Amino acid sequence: MTDSHAVSLEAATSADAQLLSNLLELYIHDLSDVFDVELGADGRFGYPRLPLYWSERERRFAFIVRCGGRVAGFVLATRGSPAVEDPDVLDVAEFFVLRRYRRSGVGRRAALLLWSSLPGRWTVRVSEGNRGAVAFWSGVIAELTSGAATESRRPGQPNAWRVFSFETVPGRVTV
């Protein structure tokens, strides 16, 4: 019997490329409230870096978020971040939870599962224009680190970026 509220984070493979591509369309549509994104001629936003998650597996990590066995979102993480010079820092490149699962703990659990599965130095970048995401990441990261994360701001367009930096240790993230 499957727990209908159990959250899992599954490593995606190239067989999941179409699923991730479809979810990225929903994600980018949501972000169009914050960023100036345009549809392509084919009516899709597109995500040109997605194929790199299959060809650069040592630096790019794709995950499917599931809740009760159903697709609930995705996470794309990279080794290296545009926010810091360290090429080995881990970065939450993209993080998406379907609206149906938001404010239910699914995103929190997915983030904790991510940091548990990839321990190390992390950055999380959030546009100040995405108020819901700023509140989410501030809370989850404060909980994870007991307030020990550093927080900075970087200029950006159309809004500044909030950058959180912290480290996770193998076996120390409680999920």
C-alpha positions as CSV (number, residue, x, y, z in Angstrom):
1,M,0.0,0.0,0.0
2,T,1.4,3.4,-1.0
3,D,1.2,6.4,1.3
4,S,-0.7,9.0,-0.7
5,H,1.3,11.8,0.8
6,A,4.8,10.2,0.5
7,V,7.2,12.4,-1.3
8,S,10.1,11.0,-3.3
9,L,12.9,12.4,-5.4
10,E,13.9,10.1,-8.3
11,A,16.9,10.6,-10.5
12,A,15.7,11.3,-14.0
13,T,17.1,9.6,-17.0
14,S,17.0,10.5,-20.7
15,A,13.8,8.4,-20.9
16,D,12.2,11.2,-18.7
17,A,13.3,14.0,-21.2
18,Q,9.8,14.5,-22.6
19,L,8.2,14.6,-19.1
20,L,10.7,17.1,-18.0
21,S,10.3,19.2,-21.1
22,N,6.5,19.3,-20.5
23,L,7.0,20.2,-16.8
24,L,9.5,22.9,-17.8
25,E,6.8,24.5,-20.0
26,L,4.5,24.8,-16.9
27,Y,7.4,26.1,-14.8
28,I,8.5,28.8,-17.3
29,H,4.9,29.8,-17.8
30,D,4.7,30.4,-14.0
31,L,7.9,32.4,-14.1
32,S,6.6,34.6,-16.9
33,D,5.0,36.6,-14.1
34,V,8.5,37.5,-12.9
35,F,10.7,37.3,-16.0
36,D,10.3,38.6,-19.5
37,V,10.1,35.3,-21.4
38,E,8.7,34.9,-24.9
39,L,7.0,31.9,-26.6
40,G,8.8,30.5,-29.5
41,A,7.2,30.2,-32.9
42,D,6.1,26.7,-32.0
43,G,4.1,28.0,-29.0
44,R,6.6,26.6,-26.5
45,F,9.0,28.4,-24.2
46,G,11.7,25.7,-24.6
47,Y,14.6,24.9,-22.3
48,P,17.7,24.5,-24.5
49,R,19.9,23.3,-21.6
50,L,17.8,20.2,-20.9
51,P,19.9,17.8,-23.1
52,L,23.0,18.8,-21.1
53,Y,21.5,16.9,-18.1
54,W,22.0,13.7,-20.1
55,S,25.4,14.5,-21.6
56,E,27.0,16.1,-18.6
57,R,25.9,13.8,-15.8
58,E,28.9,14.5,-13.6
59,R,27.9,18.2,-13.4
60,R,24.1,18.2,-14.0
61,F,21.5,16.4,-12.0
62,A,17.8,16.0,-12.9
63,F,15.1,14.7,-10.6
64,I,11.4,14.0,-10.7
65,V,9.4,14.9,-7.6
66,R,6.6,12.5,-6.8
67,C,3.9,12.6,-4.2
68,G,2.0,9.4,-3.6
69,G,3.6,8.0,-6.7
70,R,2.2,10.8,-8.9
71,V,4.4,13.4,-10.7
72,A,4.5,16.6,-8.5
73,G,7.4,18.5,-10.0
74,F,11.1,18.4,-10.8
75,V,14.5,19.7,-9.6
76,L,17.5,20.5,-11.8
77,A,20.7,21.0,-10.0
78,T,24.2,21.8,-11.3
79,R,27.8,21.7,-10.1
80,G,28.9,25.3,-10.6
81,S,26.7,28.4,-10.1
82,P,26.5,31.7,-11.8
83,A,26.3,33.3,-8.3
84,V,29.8,32.1,-7.0
85,E,33.2,31.4,-8.5
86,D,33.7,28.0,-7.0
87,P,33.2,25.5,-9.9
88,D,32.3,22.7,-7.4
89,V,29.5,24.3,-5.5
90,L,26.1,22.8,-6.0
91,D,23.4,25.0,-7.3
92,V,19.6,24.7,-7.5
93,A,19.2,25.6,-11.1
94,E,15.5,25.0,-11.4
95,F,12.9,23.9,-8.8
96,F,9.2,23.3,-9.6
97,V,6.3,22.0,-7.7
98,L,2.9,21.8,-9.4
99,R,0.4,24.2,-8.0
100,R,-1.8,21.3,-6.7
101,Y,1.1,20.3,-4.3
102,R,2.2,23.7,-3.2
103,R,2.0,24.8,0.5
104,S,1.5,21.1,1.5
105,G,5.1,20.3,2.4
106,V,6.0,18.6,-0.9
107,G,8.5,21.3,-1.9
108,R,10.1,21.3,1.5
109,R,10.5,17.6,1.5
110,A,11.8,17.6,-2.1
111,A,14.4,20.2,-1.1
112,L,15.5,18.2,1.9
113,L,15.7,15.0,-0.2
114,L,17.9,16.8,-2.7
115,W,20.3,18.1,-0.1
116,S,20.4,14.6,1.5
117,S,21.2,12.9,-1.8
118,L,23.9,15.5,-2.9
119,P,25.8,16.6,0.2
120,G,28.2,19.5,-0.2
121,R,28.4,23.3,-0.5
122,W,25.2,24.7,-2.0
123,T,23.9,28.0,-3.4
124,V,20.2,28.8,-4.0
125,R,19.4,31.8,-6.1
126,V,16.0,33.4,-6.0
127,S,14.7,36.5,-7.9
128,E,13.4,39.1,-5.4
129,G,10.5,39.5,-7.8
130,N,9.4,35.9,-7.0
131,R,8.1,36.7,-3.5
132,G,6.6,33.2,-2.9
133,A,9.9,31.5,-3.8
134,V,11.9,33.9,-1.5
135,A,9.6,33.1,1.4
136,F,9.8,29.3,0.7
137,W,13.6,29.2,0.3
138,S,14.2,31.5,3.3
139,G,12.2,29.2,5.5
140,V,13.4,25.8,4.3
141,I,17.1,26.9,4.3
142,A,16.8,28.4,7.8
143,E,15.2,25.1,9.0
144,L,17.9,23.0,7.4
145,T,20.8,25.1,8.6
146,S,19.4,26.3,11.9
147,G,20.0,29.8,10.6
148,A,23.7,29.1,9.7
149,A,23.3,29.9,6.0
150,T,24.7,33.1,4.6
151,E,22.5,35.3,2.5
152,S,23.6,38.0,0.0
153,R,22.1,40.0,-2.8
154,R,23.3,40.3,-6.4
155,P,22.1,42.8,-9.0
156,G,19.8,41.4,-11.7
157,Q,17.2,42.2,-14.2
158,P,14.3,42.8,-13.8
159,N,14.9,42.2,-10.0
160,A,17.9,41.6,-7.7
161,W,18.7,38.1,-6.7
162,R,18.8,36.7,-3.2
163,V,21.6,34.1,-2.9
164,F,21.7,31.6,0.0
165,S,24.9,29.7,0.7
166,F,25.3,26.7,3.0
167,E,26.8,23.3,3.4
168,T,25.2,19.9,3.9
169,V,27.0,17.0,5.4
170,P,26.4,13.3,4.5
171,G,24.0,11.7,6.8
172,R,23.1,15.0,8.6
173,V,20.1,16.2,6.6
174,T,16.9,15.0,8.3
175,V,14.2,14.2,5.9
